C-alpha cells in the first residue's frame, strides 16, 4: 500500500502568519551574531577598519542579515511543525493547507507525509486483521485465551467470557487451579514444550468437563501473546459415553437374570424334577414367563435403537390423533379389563399432527399401558387431546402450534425426586413391582426418543396420592 504523489498537496496557500516568538529569534540572533560583531570590533581596534561608523554599519548589516535568516528558518520550522500537526490531526487523508515554500521543505514534508501515510495504513491494516481475528475467534464456541509469557490473559473470545466471566489480566495458572493443567501451562510458557494437553473439570453447580490444549506461538505477537489456551467442552460426549456404559451394564443385567433363571429350571427339569409332572408344569410356566420377558426386552431394545438411529430425521406426514388413539385403546381393552379400569378418550379441537403413525401408536401404547399398570385398580385412565396455539418453551417453535396428548392415571403418584430420571433407560422407582408387572424399564425412554424425533416436548406432572399425568406435545399440522 504505497503513497502516490497526487495524494499530497504541498502548494502554498494564503494563510495568516502566526506570530513567531521574538525571544527565540533574538536569542538565535545573539548566538549567531556575537562572534562576527566581536571580530568587527577587534578589526576596528587594530585599525583594520578606518572609521567607527563603517564598523557600526557593518555590524548592523550583519545583525540585520542574521535577523532575516533567523526569522526565515523559524518560519520554516513552524510551517513544518504546523504541517505535521495537520497531518496527524486532520480528517483528510493528507493535509493540503500547510505552507512549505522552499523546495527542500516540500521534499521533507512529502517524505514525512509518506512515512505517516504508510504507518497509518499499516495500523489500519493491523486493526482490520485484529478485528477479523476477533470475529473468527468469537465465532468459535470453545473458550480461547491468549496468554503472555507470564501466563497472564491478554485476550479471550466470547466463548471464554460466557464460560468464565471477565478474565482479561488474570493469571491463567490461578484461574485454572487443577494441577495437570497448571503443569501443562508452565511447560509451554517456560519454553520446555511447544504443545501440551490436559483435562479440566468444573465442580457443581454446573458440572462441565473440557479437554485443554496449550500451544506456544512460533513468534511473540505484537501485543505480547506467546501462547494460546483452547478449551473444548466434552461434557456431552462424556455423558454419552457413560450412558452407553450404563446401558450395556443394565442391558446385560436385565438379560442375564432371566437367562440364569431359565438355566436353573432346565437343570432342575433334567435332574430332580425329571419324573415330576406337576413340577415340570410349574417350571415350564415360569420359564415361559421369563422367555416372554426376554423377548419383550429384546423387542424394546431393537425399537429404541431404531428410533435413535432416525432421531434427527423429522417426520413430514400429517395425520389425525383421534382415530389412531381409538385403535390403540381398543387393542388395550383386554389389559384394562384385567385391571377393571376404564380408558376415557377426549379429543378437543384440531387433532392433526406431523408425525409417523407407527411411532405415535407405540408412544400412546407405552403411556396408556404405564397408566394401567400404575393406576388404581378399578380406576380410570384419561386420555386427552387438545390443540395448543402456544407450545411449551422446551419445544422447538412449530409453525402451527402444538397438539398436547395427555395420559392421566389415578394411582399413587410419583415422588418429586424421581421425576427427572423417569425417562432414563432401565430406571425404576420400584424394581420388584416393575418386573412383576412385566416392565422392561425402557418404555418411557422410548417415549422420550419418539417425542424428540417429532421435535416435541414431554412433560411429567405428579401429585402423590392423586396420580400422574404424562403430556406429549407434538407439532400441529397446518390447519385447513
N, C-alpha and C positions, 0 to 999 in steps of 0.2 A: 504494500500500500504506500505509493510514493506521493510527493507533493509537487504539483505542476506549477510552473511559473505564473500561469494566468490566474491561479488561486490567490496570489498575493498582490496587493495594490500598494506600491510604495511611492506613488506620485505625490508631490507636495500639494497640500490643500490649505487654503487660508484659514488659520486659526489664531485667536488672540494669544499674544505672547504671555505665558505665565511669568510672574515675577521671579527673577533669579536672586538668590541670596547674596546681598552686597558684601557681607562679611567674608564669605568664602572666596569671592572674586578678589577682594582686597588682600586677603591672606596669600592667595596664589600670586598676585602681582608683586607683593613684597618678597616672597620667596624667590621668584624668578628675577625680579628687577634689582634687588640689592647688590648682588655681585657685579653686574655691569656698571651700575651707578658708582659703586666703590672704585672701580677701575677708572671711570671718567674723572673722579675726584683726585685719584692718585696721579693721573696724567696731568691734571691742572697744576698740582703742587710741583711736579717735576718740570713744569714748563713746556710740556709737550703740546698743551693746548694754550694758545696765546691769550685768550680772553675768558673771564668767568662767565660772560654772557653766552659764549659759544658752548661752554661746558654745561651750563644750565639748560640751554636749548636742546643739546644732545641728550641730556638726561631726561628732560620732559618728553622728547620724541620717543625715546626708548621706553619710558614708562607707559606712554600712550599706546605704543605698539603692543606692549605686554597686556595692557587692559583689554585691547581689542581681541588679542589672541585668547586670553583667559575667558572673556565673555563668549567667544565663538566656541571654544571647546566645552565650556559649561553648558551652552545651549545644546550642543551636540549630545552631551551626556544626558541632559534632561530629556531631549527628544527620544533618545534611545530607551531611557527608562520609561517614559510615557508609552512608547511603542510596546515594550514588554508588558507593562501593566494592562494595556488594552488587549494585548494578545492573550493574556491569562484570564482577564475578567470579562471579555466581550462575549456576546451571544452569537456573533457571526463566526463562520468557520475561521477567518483570519481578518485582522483589523485593516481598515483602509483609511484611517484618519491620522495615523502617525506621520509627522513631518520629518523626513530623513532626507535632507537636501544633498549632502555630499555623496558621491559615488561609493566611497569607502563605507560610509554608514549604511547606505542602501544595501550593499553586499552583505554587511554584517547583520543588518536587520533581516534580510532574506534568509541567511543561514540560521539565525535564531528561530525564525518562523518555521523553517523546515524541520529543525530539531524538535520544536514544540509540537508541531503537527504530527510528526512521526511518533513522538512519545504519547500524544493523546490518542492517536489511532491504535497504538499498541495497548494502551489502557482500556480503550473501548472494546477492543477485540478480547482482551483478558476478561472484562466484565461479561461479555456475551458468552464466553466459554464457561465462566463460573456459573452464570445463570442456567446455561444449558446443562451443565453437570449437575447442578442442584435440582433441576427439573427431572432429570433422569433418575437421580437417587431418590427423590421424593416419590417417584412412580414405583419404586421397588418396595414391596410390602414389608420386607425384612428390615429390622433395625440395622443401620450402618453408622459407624462412628469414625471420624478422622482424629488421629492421635499424634501428638508431638513426641519428641524423644523421651520426655519425662513421663509419658502416659497421660498427659492432660488432654481432655476432649476439646478439640478445636472446632469441630463441626459435627452435625448429626442430621440425618434425614427425618422426614415426617414420621416414618415408622418407629424410629428411635424415640422421638419426642412423645408419641402417643403411648408407647410402652413404658417409658422410664421417666417422663416428665422433662423438666429443664435440666440438661446435662452439660451445657457448654461451660467450660472452665473447670469442670470437676475432674478428679483423678480417677481414671478407669480402674486402677487397682483397688481403690476404695469403693467405687460404685459397684463392682462385682467382687464379692468377698470370698468366692469359692476357691480353695487352694489350687485346683487343677487349672482354672482359668488364669489366676494370678501368675502361676508358673509359666504358662504359655505367653502371657503378656511380657513378663520380664525377659524371657528367652529371645523374643523377637526384638524388643526395644533395645536390648543390650547389644544386638548385632550377632548373637550366637546362632540364630536360625533365621531364615528368610520367611518361613511359614510355620505356624503351629496351630493345632486344633485342640478343642476341649469341649466339655458339655457344661451347660448352665441350667440349674433347676431353681425355679422360683417357688417359694413356700406359699401356703394359703394366705389370704382367702382366694387368690387367683393362681391356681397351680398351673405352671407352664414349664415346658422343657425346650431348650434350644441346643442346637449344635453350633459351636463357635469356631470361626476361623480368623486368625490374626495374620495379616500379610504385610511384610515390610516393602515399602516402595523402593525402586531402584535408585531414585534420587529424591532428595528432600524437596517438597513443593514450595513455591514462593511464600505460602502462608505458614510454613513450618511443619506441615504434615509429613510424617515419615512412615506412618503405618496406618492400615485400615482394619477395623474390627467389624466383622459381619456376624450377625446372629440369625440363624434360620430356625423358625418355630416348627418343632416336630411333635408338638403336643398331640395333635390329632392322629399322627402316624403311630406314636407310642400307644395311644389309647386303642387304636385299631388293632395293633399287634397284640395288646393284652386281651382285647375282646376275642381275637382268634384263638389265643392260647386257652382262655377260659372256655370258649365254645368247644374246642376239641376235648378238653378235660371233662366238661359236663356231658357232651355227647357220648364220650367213651363210657362214662359212669352210667348214663341212662341206658345204654345198650348192654353194658356188662352185667347189670343187675338182673334183668330178665334172662339173659343167657346163662348166668350162674344158676338161677332157679330151674331153668329147663334141664341143664346138665345134672343137677341134683336129683330131679324127679326121674330122669332117664336111668340114672344109676339105681335108684330105688326100684323102678319097674323091672330092671334087669336082675335085681337081687331079691331083697326081702319080699317085695310085692309081686313077684313074678307069677305067683299062683293065687293071688288075692283079687278076684274080680271087682269087689267093692272099692278097694284101694286104687286099683287101676282106673276105675271110672272117675274117682275123685281127683287123682293126679292128672289124668288126661284133661279134665275140665280146667284145672289150674293152668296146665301147660298151654291149653288153647288161649286162655286169657292173656298169658304172658306173650305168646306169639302175636296175638292181635295188638297188644300194646306196642311191641317192637315194630309191627307193620305200620301202625299209626305214626310212630316216631319217625320212621324212615320216610314215610309219605310227607310229613310236615317238614323234615329236613330238606327233601327234594323241592318241596313247594317254596320254602324260604330261599333256597339257593336260586331257584328260577326267578323269583321276584327280584332278588338283589341284583341278578345279572342284568335285568332290564329296568332297574330302578330309575335310570336317567333318561329312559325313552318314555316320554309322557304320552298318555292316550289322546286321541283326537276324535273319538266317536261319541255322538250324543245319544243318550238312552234314558228311559224313564225308570226311576227307582221303585215306584209303586208296584207295577206288575212283577218286577224282579223279586221284591220282598214278599209278595204274596206267594210266589213259588217256594221261596226259602222257608217261609213259615209253615206251608203245607207239608214240606218234607220233614220238618222238625216236630210235627204234631205228635208222633209216637213218643218222642222223648218228653214232650210236655205232659202227655197223658201219664207217663210213668211217675212224674213229679206232681201230678194232679194240679198242674199250673195252667194258666191262660196266657196266650200271647195276643196282645191287642195292637193293631196297626192303625195309625192315623197319618194321613197324608194331607198336609195343609199348604195349598198353593202349588206353584210350578215345581215338579219333582224331577225335571230333566237335568242330567249332569253330563260332564265329559268324562268318560271312563271306559274301562274294559269289563264286560259283563261277567266273565268267569271270575275275575279277581274281586269284583264287588259282591258276587254271590259268596265267595269264600270269606270276605270281610264280614258280611251280615251273619253268615253261619257261625263264625267264631264268636262274635259278640253275643248273639242270642243264646248259643249253647253255653257260653260262660255265665250268662244271666240265669239260665235254667239251673245250672249246677250250684251256683252260689246264692240264688234267690231263696226265698222262703218256700218250703214245700206247701203246695196248695195256694201259692201266691200268684202274682200277676207280673208278667214281663211286658212293659210298654215300649212299643217301637213307634217313633215319631219322625216324620219327615217335614221339614219346613224350609222355605226359601229365606235366605238372609242377605238382604242388599249390602250390608256391611259385614265383611268377613272378619274373623279374629286377626289380631296383629301378627300372630305367629305364622299365618298363612301367606304365601306369595300372592300379591294382589291379582285377583281374577278379573276378567273383563265384565262379567255379568253377575257379580256377586257369588254367593256360595249357597249350597244346599246342605243343611245340617241333618245328619242321620243320627238320632239319639236312641240308645237302648238303656232302659231304666229297669232295675230289679228292686225287690223289696226285702232284700236279705239283711245280713248283719252289718253290712258296710265294711269299709277297709280303713284301718288306722292311717292317719295322715302321713306318717313317716315312710309308709310303703308305697305311696302313690307314685313318686318319681321313678321307681325301679320296676313298675309292673310290666313294662314293655321290654325288659331285658330278657334275653334267652335263658330259659330254664329257671327263671326267678319264680319262686313260690312262697306265698305267705305261710301256708300250712302244707309242707310237702306230703305228709301222710294222707291228708284229706284229698289233695290234688290227685295223687296216684290212685287212691281208692276209687275216684270218680273217672278214671281213665284219661286224665290230662297228661299231655306231653311237656308242658311248660313252654311251648312255642306259639300258642295261639295268639296271644297279644303281640308278640314280636312280629308275627306275620301281618297282623292288622296294621301295626305301625309302618311297616315297609310298603304295604299296599297304599296307605294314605300318602306316604312320601312320594311314591311313584305317580300318584294322581295330583301332586302339587297341592295337597290339602293339609289339614292340621287335625290333631287328635287331642281332645280334652277329656280328662278324667276327674269326676267330682264324686265325693262320697261323704256321707254322714253316718258315723257309727250308730247302728240301731235302726237306720232308716233306709239303707240301700245305697247302691252305686249306679252312676249314670256315665256311660261311655258315649261321647259325641264325636262323630267323624264329620269334619267339614270338607266338602268336595266342591270343586269349581262347577258353577252352574253353566248349563248350555245357553246359547243365545235364545232369548225369549221371543216366541213367534207372535 
